[in-house]
Amino acid sequence: MLKQRIAEAFNEPGCATNRTKSDSERKRGCASAGLAPGAAAGGCAFDGAKIALQPITDAAHLVHGPIACEGNSWDSRHTASSGSRLYRTSFTTDLSELDVIHGGEKRLFRAIREIAERYRPAAIFVYVTCVPSLIGDDVEAVCEAATTRFDLPVIPVNAPGFAGSKNLGNKLAGQVLLDRVVGTREPERTTPYDFNIIGEYNVAGEMWQVLPLFDRLGIRLLAPITGDARFHEVACAHRARVNMVVCSQAMVSFARAMQDRYAIPYFEGSFYGISDTSAALREIARLLVERGAPADLLSRTETLIASEESEAWRRIAPYRERLQGKRVLLYTGGVKSWSVVSALQEIGMTVIGTSVRKSTDDDKRRIKDLMGEDAALFGQIPAKDLHRMLSGGEADILMSGGRTQFVALKTRTPWLDINQERHHPYAGYEGMVALVHQIDATINHPVWRQVRLPAPWDSAGAGR
């Protein structure tokens, strides 16, 4: 079953690479599905599945495996909730050596029973890790029995770490939602203005920065998948009129499958940057009108965009002169590899290079459209090469995740967190103003002038 799911995940018509394969190559799946030893350090399939599903806030997320698997990087991902905090509670079966010998099915059922009786969640997601998968625990049978016993959706997520990378885990989680959640319930009401956002995890509350824009347009976010989501919302997602995909690398399969099953059109967009936010709002409005919404939605969208853009540029103006021509090295991936490039270019900054570690071919095409055919695209930069670039003054600021901040600090280079560990939201018009403010505060902080001066003892020695 797991091999079949992996093959299905990589047999994706929405993937440009997959479309160029022959029928025999497509049946074999993707050669990059497996992991080389040590490659899971950047995230395994289990980690990717948990990242994609844990923002469903009123569900319990139970990790079936050793306790170390629950100690993953999730708590550093600042996804916010406007309601239940249950998703922040760690649940694990804590398998021991004896469980490896005797099997962990009974321990799993007892854990599900305790969660169901004590917390009464909207659902329980059970994550299969490497150990129970290797010893042959029948997790699906246990979940099926528990669903009947406790009258509660208990959903197995079969994505053990050895299956592949974090991105594969995202895809497997999307399949779980399609097979076991979406379409299982009906919304209390529907409107011509209903749409879903797919691949948005509400990092640092970013989704809340665009919700007011939807309210002013009178359109309704039926299901965020999965940032600040409720289980019932995801279950009703099949009644939306339009899907917007934010992170295509992780969730384009999910959107394409919803188009096939429920005839819901989708597009890929971004809420990073003023122009991209406006383009996303226009496309949502256009598709909703095509699907039956009143035509005046288009004019109301243009009125809102004109007002918001004018105000955002007014607030950004004081920073533009100080940031004009500043060089940025962008070391991230996925949608941010091109959407943040667009945002930085809007304020006059120069992006000297961007990573494409988790980017699709469409993402790379967008980058070249923005930066030109000679754009510096790279995968993973070894620490010594990154140190050489920054110490040589090739960039005025590094924008990346937390794992590379120490290289920047060693070279006395300003660094700004742009990945999921950040505390500042950067989405929408309001987020763009916040991003520009943070970049300005980082680059022009007086500490950099101090740390770049010779040490007092070095100056004294030179004088003597």
C-alpha positions in Angstrom: 0.0 0.0 0.0 2.8 2.4 0.9 4.7 1.8 -2.3 1.5 2.3 -4.3 0.8 5.6 -2.5 4.3 6.8 -3.2 4.0 5.9 -6.9 0.7 7.8 -7.1 2.2 10.8 -5.3 5.0 11.1 -7.9 2.7 10.3 -10.9 1.4 13.9 -10.9 -0.1 15.3 -14.1 0.3 18.8 -12.6 4.1 18.4 -12.5 5.9 19.7 -15.5 8.7 17.1 -15.1 6.2 14.3 -15.0 4.5 15.4 -18.1 7.7 15.0 -20.1 8.1 11.3 -19.1 7.2 8.3 -21.2 4.4 5.9 -20.0 7.0 3.4 -18.7 9.0 6.1 -16.9 5.8 7.5 -15.4 4.8 4.0 -14.0 8.2 3.7 -12.3 7.5 6.9 -10.4 10.2 9.4 -9.4 13.8 8.4 -8.9 14.2 11.0 -6.1 11.5 9.3 -4.0 14.0 7.4 -1.9 16.5 8.8 0.6 20.2 8.5 0.8 21.6 7.8 4.3 21.6 11.0 6.3 19.4 12.9 3.9 16.5 12.9 6.3 18.3 15.5 8.4 16.5 18.1 6.4 13.1 16.5 7.1 11.7 13.0 6.5 8.3 12.0 5.1 6.8 11.8 8.6 7.9 15.3 9.4 6.4 16.6 6.1 3.1 14.9 6.8 2.9 16.4 10.3 3.8 19.8 9.0 0.9 19.7 6.5 -1.7 18.3 8.9 -0.9 19.7 12.4 -2.3 23.2 11.7 -5.8 21.6 11.9 -6.2 23.0 15.3 -9.2 21.1 16.9 -7.7 17.7 16.0 -5.4 15.6 18.1 -2.1 14.5 16.4 -0.9 11.2 17.8 2.6 10.0 16.8 2.8 6.2 16.8 6.5 5.5 17.4 9.4 6.2 19.8 9.2 9.5 21.7 12.1 10.9 19.8 9.9 11.2 16.7 7.6 13.5 18.5 10.5 15.7 19.3 10.6 17.0 15.7 11.0 20.5 14.5 7.3 21.4 14.6 7.3 23.6 17.7 9.7 26.0 16.0 7.0 26.6 13.3 5.0 29.5 14.6 1.7 28.6 13.1 -1.0 30.5 14.9 -4.6 29.5 15.9 -7.6 31.7 16.5 -9.3 28.9 18.5 -8.4 25.6 19.9 -4.8 25.0 21.2 -5.2 21.2 21.1 -2.9 21.0 18.0 -0.1 22.2 20.2 -0.4 19.3 22.6 2.1 16.4 22.0 0.7 12.9 21.9 2.9 9.8 21.4 2.7 6.1 22.0 6.3 6.2 23.1 7.2 2.7 21.8 9.9 0.8 23.7 12.1 -2.2 22.9 9.4 -4.5 24.3 6.8 -3.0 21.9 9.2 -3.7 19.0 9.2 -7.4 20.1 5.5 -7.8 21.0 4.0 -5.2 18.6 2.5 -1.8 19.4 -1.1 -2.1 18.4 -2.6 -2.5 21.9 -0.6 0.5 23.1 -1.9 2.5 20.2 -5.5 1.6 20.9 -5.1 2.6 24.5 -3.6 5.9 23.5 -6.4 6.7 21.2 -8.9 5.8 23.9 -7.3 8.1 26.4 -7.3 11.0 23.9 -10.9 10.4 22.9 -12.2 10.2 26.4 -10.1 13.0 27.9 -10.0 15.6 25.1 -12.9 14.8 22.8 -11.2 16.2 19.7 -12.9 16.7 16.4 -10.6 14.0 15.0 -7.4 12.1 15.7 -4.6 11.8 13.1 -2.3 8.8 13.8 1.1 9.2 12.3 3.0 6.0 11.4 6.7 6.3 11.9 9.6 4.0 10.9 9.5 1.6 13.8 5.8 0.5 13.7 6.0 0.3 9.9 9.0 -2.0 10.1 7.6 -4.3 12.7 4.3 -4.5 10.8 1.7 -2.9 13.1 -1.7 -2.8 11.4 -2.4 0.8 12.2 -5.2 1.1 9.7 -7.1 -1.8 11.4 -6.6 -0.2 14.9 -7.8 3.2 13.6 -10.9 1.6 12.0 -11.8 -0.2 15.2 -11.3 3.0 17.2 -13.4 5.0 14.8 -16.3 2.6 15.4 -15.7 2.3 19.2 -15.4 6.0 20.0 -17.7 7.5 17.2 -14.8 9.7 16.2 -12.7 10.0 13.0 -9.4 8.3 13.7 -7.3 8.7 10.6 -4.1 6.8 9.9 -1.3 8.8 8.2 1.0 6.2 6.6 4.2 8.3 6.0 7.2 6.7 7.8 10.4 8.6 7.6 12.3 6.1 5.5 9.7 6.5 2.7 11.2 9.7 1.4 11.7 13.4 2.0 9.7 16.0 3.7 8.1 17.0 0.4 6.9 13.5 -0.1 5.3 13.6 3.3 3.4 16.7 2.3 2.0 14.9 -0.7 1.1 11.8 1.3 -0.7 14.0 3.8 -2.7 15.6 0.9 -3.7 12.1 -0.2 -4.9 11.4 3.3 -7.1 14.5 3.3 -8.5 13.6 -0.1 -9.3 10.0 0.7 -10.5 10.3 4.3 -11.5 13.9 5.1 -12.6 16.1 2.1 -16.1 15.4 1.1 -17.1 13.6 4.3 -19.3 16.5 5.6 -21.4 19.3 4.2 -21.3 23.0 5.1 -24.3 24.6 6.7 -24.5 27.0 3.8 -22.7 27.8 0.6 -22.3 31.0 -1.4 -21.1 32.0 -4.9 -18.1 33.6 -3.1 -16.6 30.5 -1.4 -13.0 29.5 -2.1 -10.1 27.6 -0.5 -6.5 28.4 0.1 -4.2 25.4 -0.2 -0.7 25.1 1.1 -1.0 28.0 3.5 0.0 27.2 7.2 -0.7 30.6 8.8 3.0 31.0 9.9 3.2 33.9 12.3 -0.4 34.6 11.6 0.1 35.6 8.0 -3.3 34.4 6.8 -4.9 36.8 9.2 -3.3 39.7 7.3 -5.3 38.8 4.1 -8.6 37.8 5.7 -9.7 41.4 6.1 -9.2 41.9 2.4 -11.6 39.0 1.7 -14.1 40.4 4.2 -14.1 43.8 2.4 -14.7 42.1 -0.9 -17.5 40.0 0.5 -15.8 36.7 -0.5 -15.5 33.8 2.0 -12.6 31.5 2.8 -14.4 28.3 3.1 -11.4 26.1 4.1 -7.8 27.1 4.8 -5.7 24.0 4.1 -4.5 23.8 6.7 -3.4 27.0 8.5 -5.8 27.7 11.5 -8.2 25.2 10.0 -10.9 23.2 11.8 -11.6 19.6 10.8 -15.1 20.4 9.7 -13.9 23.2 7.4 -11.5 20.8 5.6 -14.2 18.2 5.4 -16.4 20.7 3.6 -13.7 22.0 1.2 -15.2 20.2 -1.8 -18.1 22.8 -1.9 -15.7 25.7 -2.8 -15.9 27.4 -6.2 -12.2 28.1 -6.6 -8.9 26.8 -5.1 -5.8 29.0 -4.7 -2.5 27.1 -4.3 0.1 28.9 -2.3 2.8 26.2 -2.0 2.7 24.3 -5.2 5.6 22.0 -4.4 3.7 20.5 -1.5 0.1 20.7 -2.6 -0.3 21.0 -6.3 -1.3 17.3 -6.4 -4.1 18.0 -3.9 -5.4 20.9 -6.0 -5.3 19.0 -9.2 -7.1 16.0 -7.6 -9.9 18.3 -6.4 -10.2 19.7 -9.9 -10.6 16.2 -11.2 -13.0 15.0 -8.5 -15.1 18.1 -7.8 -14.5 20.3 -10.9 -12.9 23.1 -8.8 -10.5 25.2 -10.9 -7.2 26.2 -9.2 -4.4 28.7 -9.8 -1.0 29.2 -8.2 -0.5 32.6 -6.5 1.2 34.4 -3.6 0.5 37.0 -1.0 4.1 38.1 -0.7 4.6 41.5 -2.2 2.2 44.3 -3.3 2.0 43.2 -7.0 1.6 39.5 -6.2 -1.1 40.2 -3.6 -3.0 42.3 -6.1 -2.6 39.7 -8.8 -3.9 37.0 -6.5 -7.0 39.0 -5.5 -7.7 39.7 -9.2 -7.5 36.0 -10.1 -9.7 34.9 -7.2 -12.3 37.5 -8.3 -12.1 36.5 -12.0 -12.5 32.8 -11.3 -15.4 33.3 -8.9 -17.2 35.4 -11.5 -16.6 32.7 -14.1 -18.1 30.3 -11.6 -21.3 32.3 -11.0 -20.5 35.2 -8.6 -21.9 38.6 -9.6 -19.8 40.5 -12.1 -19.5 43.6 -9.9 -16.9 41.7 -7.8 -14.3 42.6 -10.4 -14.8 46.3 -10.1 -15.0 46.1 -6.3 -11.7 44.2 -6.4 -10.0 46.9 -8.5 -11.3 49.6 -6.1 -9.8 47.8 -3.1 -6.5 47.1 -4.8 -6.1 50.8 -5.8 -6.8 51.9 -2.2 -4.5 49.3 -0.6 -1.6 49.8 -3.0 -1.7 53.5 -2.6 -1.6 53.3 1.2 1.1 50.6 1.2 3.4 52.6 -1.1 2.9 55.7 1.0 4.1 53.8 4.1 7.0 52.2 2.3 8.3 55.4 0.8 10.5 56.5 3.8 12.4 53.2 3.5 13.0 53.0 -0.2 15.8 55.5 -0.4 17.8 53.7 2.3 17.2 50.3 0.7 17.6 51.2 -3.0 20.3 49.0 -4.6 21.0 46.9 -1.5 22.0 43.4 -2.4 20.1 40.4 -1.0 21.1 36.7 -1.0 17.9 34.7 -0.7 18.4 31.2 0.7 15.0 29.6 1.0 12.7 27.5 -1.2 9.3 26.8 -2.5 7.0 29.7 -3.2 9.2 32.1 -1.4 12.0 31.5 -3.9 10.2 33.7 -6.5 7.5 35.6 -4.6 10.0 37.2 -2.2 12.2 38.0 -5.1 9.3 39.9 -6.6 8.6 41.7 -3.3 12.3 42.8 -2.9 12.6 44.0 -6.5 9.5 46.2 -6.0 11.3 48.3 -3.3 14.5 48.6 -5.5 16.7 45.9 -3.9 18.9 43.7 -6.0 18.6 39.9 -5.5 22.0 38.5 -6.3 20.8 34.9 -6.1 18.1 32.6 -4.8 17.9 29.0 -3.8 15.6 26.6 -5.6 15.9 23.6 -3.2 12.2 23.0 -2.9 11.0 24.8 -6.0 9.0 23.4 -8.9 9.9 24.0 -12.6 7.1 26.6 -12.6 8.8 28.4 -9.6 12.1 28.4 -11.5 10.4 29.8 -14.6 8.9 32.6 -12.6 12.3 33.4 -11.1 13.9 33.7 -14.5 11.0 35.9 -15.6 11.8 38.2 -12.7 15.6 38.1 -12.7 16.4 37.2 -16.3 17.8 34.1 -17.9 21.1 34.6 -16.3 19.6 34.5 -12.8 21.8 32.9 -10.1 19.9 29.8 -9.0 21.4 27.3 -6.7 20.4 24.3 -4.6 22.2 23.8 -1.3 25.3 26.0 -0.6 28.0 24.4 1.5 28.7 26.4 4.7 32.3 27.3 3.6 31.0 28.6 0.2 28.3 30.7 1.9 30.9 32.0 4.4 33.2 33.0 1.4 30.3 34.8 -0.3 29.3 36.8 2.7 32.8 37.5 4.0 33.7 38.8 0.5 30.9 41.4 0.8 28.8 39.9 -2.1 25.5 40.6 -0.2 24.4 43.3 2.1 21.9 41.0 3.8 21.2 37.3 4.0 17.5 36.3 4.1 17.1 32.6 5.0 16.1 30.1 7.6 17.6 29.7 11.1 20.2 27.1 10.2 22.3 29.5 8.2 22.1 32.5 10.6 25.4 31.6 12.3 27.3 31.8 9.1 26.0 35.3 8.5 26.8 36.3 12.1 30.3 35.0 11.8 30.9 37.2 8.7 29.2 40.2 10.4 26.5 40.2 7.8 22.9 41.3 8.6 20.5 38.4 8.6 16.7 38.2 8.5 14.6 35.1 9.1 12.3 34.5 6.2 11.4 30.8 6.9 8.7 29.2 9.1 10.6 29.9 12.4 10.0 33.7 12.0 7.9 35.7 14.4 6.8 38.5 11.9 4.1 37.9 9.3 4.9 39.2 5.8 1.8 38.4 3.8 -0.5 40.9 2.1 -0.1 44.7 1.9 0.3 45.0 5.6 2.9 42.2 5.6 4.9 44.0 2.8 5.2 47.1 5.0 6.3 44.9 7.9 8.9 43.2 5.7 10.4 46.4 4.5 10.5 47.8 8.0 12.3 44.6 9.2 14.8 44.7 6.4 15.6 48.4 7.0 15.9 47.8 10.8 18.3 44.9 10.2 20.6 46.4 7.5 20.8 49.8 9.2 21.1 48.7 12.8 24.1 50.5 14.4 25.5 47.3 15.8 27.0 46.4 12.4 29.2 49.5 12.4 30.5 48.6 15.8 31.3 44.9 15.1 33.1 45.8 11.9 35.5 48.1 13.7 38.9 46.8 14.7 39.0 45.5 18.3 40.4 48.0 20.8 43.4 45.7 21.6 44.1 45.4 17.9 44.1 49.2 17.4 46.3 49.7 20.5 48.8 47.1 19.1 49.0 48.7 15.8 49.7 52.1 17.4 52.6 50.7 19.5 
